[in-house]
Amino acid sequence: MSTEAGEQKERLSAELRDEPADSFGQLTPQQLATLTDALARQRESRAAGLNEAAEEALKLVPALARGPVRRILFR
């Protein structure tokens, strides 16, 4: 495995938070980079969506309680 492929496989492992399957070794470094970038974008998108949903849900909490509830939920 080339150095570039090894680096890309490490990036993918970090994004997956686990060791990728052996079959990922068949991918080129560019394909690994593309996959890793796509996974990172998807994770960021989901996180943004969850934050939006949480902020919308806080609108249901009475105004005086929003600050303490936000601090409790989002430490």
Protein Blocks (a to p, Z undefined) as FASTA:
>chain_A
ZZklmmmmmmmmmmnopacdfklmmpcfklmmmmmmmmmmmmmmmmmmmmmmmmmmmmmp
cfklmmmmmmmmmZZ
